[in-house]
Amino acid sequence: MQTGRHFLQIPGPTNTPLAVLAAIARPVIDHRGPEFQKLAKDVLQRLRLVFRTRQPVVIYPASGTGAWEAALVNTLSPGDRVLMVETGWFATLWQRMAARLGIVTEFIPTDWRQGADLAALEARLATDARHEFKAVCVVHNETSTGCVSDIAAVRKALDRAGHPALLMIDTISSLASIDYRHDDWGVDVTVAGSQKGLMLPPGLSFNAISDKALAASKANRFPRSFWDWGEMLAANKKGFFPYTPSTNLLQGLKVALDLLEEEGLEQVFARHDRAAEATRRAVRHWGFETVCRLPGACSSSLTAVMLPDGHSADAFRKAVLERSNMSLGNGLGKLADKVFRIGHLGDFSDLSVTGTLTGVEMGLAVSGIPYRPGGVQAAMDYLQGNAGPNARAAP
Ligand SMILES: *Cc1c(COP(=O)(O)O)cnc(C)c1O
């Protein structure tokens, strides 16, 4: 038997604040009634602040994967070419989905230890003189590696090449954790999900839609029904949905938006930056490398840690779960069993960060993995020296 609270330190789903859970536990309401209408109008409007957009955001009762598909089928036609960047496992899954849908994908490789290779991207766009690429798709925060891509720079690369492709960005593990700007960065479709920075359970996903993407959706030829923006936007205008929405998750979303507004997005980002830096200091002290090898590209929402050769990351995670009742993220794709991932996103405090690192350090001790003790102290020293914003306590 395990006592105490489970430490859910995977990079999504994340810990849900009690106030959000309480809102979700309220009675189910009529999704065609006035109470729902008021709720929907409120969250559809305020969500835009989180995406930093004045344009519409649609909400699907689906995991993030659904919003990936929605972005593709609403804007492209079968046989269209798109340029994608292999930042890691999630970029690979999005690329596979596009290929399965009959979209012709070109995939710019990376070593999975950095963000998108901007020079390669720009060079490829420059040689596409006939503008065959209809879209460029990039994962902002690659959750399998803990590397961030510079989306403002991707926009500039498109502009310098004078390329008209739509820009589609996956922000599933960065929205409301790492600075992101749909409008300022000229993004056409932003894809997001509920269970990471937004501090909700899984089950909602989002598309923020530019005018250019909306125009593309009126001319494209992909068959779609459930994901169709047209019907969704028409119903949303009146505060309703074309089919039954996740009413209770939307009640939770309202409270999550309240919490984010109360803390302020800048403070939210600073809190994530600080937790990430503390975590990296512990990792360095232990003597390990992070998967991300470019300091400027390291994620503020998770840290992927490489174990020395010959040590199983999955056996280590199992030991941590059994001894400390804590879940850490696994290595994905080619990083399987070589890497574990520490989530520091959503709702957390200094004590949840240091508690997490304590669980990792105790796990190293029992797993026979060589490490230098004192990583938790290094993290504490950093947090103490950088008081930072007063983090909201975890439940
Ligand atoms: C979690 C995640 C996904 C997958 O979302 P699901 O909700 O599991 O469908 C996609 N992309 C990124 C970057 C993610 O972090």
The ligand as an SDF file (V2000), in Angstrom:
LIG
                    3D

 15 15  0  0  0  0  0  0  0  0999 V2000
    0.9030   15.1750  -25.4560 C   0  0  0  0  0  0  0  0  0  0  0  0
    1.2960   15.6300  -26.7960 C   0  0  0  0  0  0  0  0  0  0  0  0
    0.6210   15.2290  -27.9500 C   0  0  0  0  0  0  0  0  0  0  0  0
   -0.4390   14.1690  -27.9420 C   0  0  0  0  0  0  0  0  0  0  0  0
   -1.6160   14.6060  -27.4290 O   0  0  0  0  0  0  0  0  0  0  0  0
   -2.7290   13.5590  -26.9670 P   0  0  0  0  0  0  0  0  0  0  0  0
   -3.5610   14.4060  -26.0720 O   0  0  0  0  0  0  0  0  0  0  0  0
   -2.0390   12.4320  -26.2920 O   0  0  0  0  0  0  0  0  0  0  0  0
   -3.4720   13.1260  -28.1800 O   0  0  0  0  0  0  0  0  0  0  0  0
    0.9950   15.7790  -29.1530 C   0  0  0  0  0  0  0  0  0  0  0  0
    1.9890   16.6660  -29.2470 N   0  0  0  0  0  0  0  0  0  0  0  0
    2.6800   17.0580  -28.1650 C   0  0  0  0  0  0  0  0  0  0  0  0
    3.7930   18.0470  -28.3260 C   0  0  0  0  0  0  0  0  0  0  0  0
    2.3580   16.5520  -26.9200 C   0  0  0  0  0  0  0  0  0  0  0  0
    3.0510   16.9340  -25.8450 O   0  0  0  0  0  0  0  0  0  0  0  0
  1  2  1  0
  2  3  1  0
  2 14  2  0
  3  4  1  0
  3 10  2  0
  4  5  1  0
  5  6  1  0
  6  7  2  0
  6  8  1  0
  6  9  1  0
 10 11  1  0
 11 12  2  0
 12 13  1  0
 12 14  1  0
 14 15  1  0
M  END
$$$$
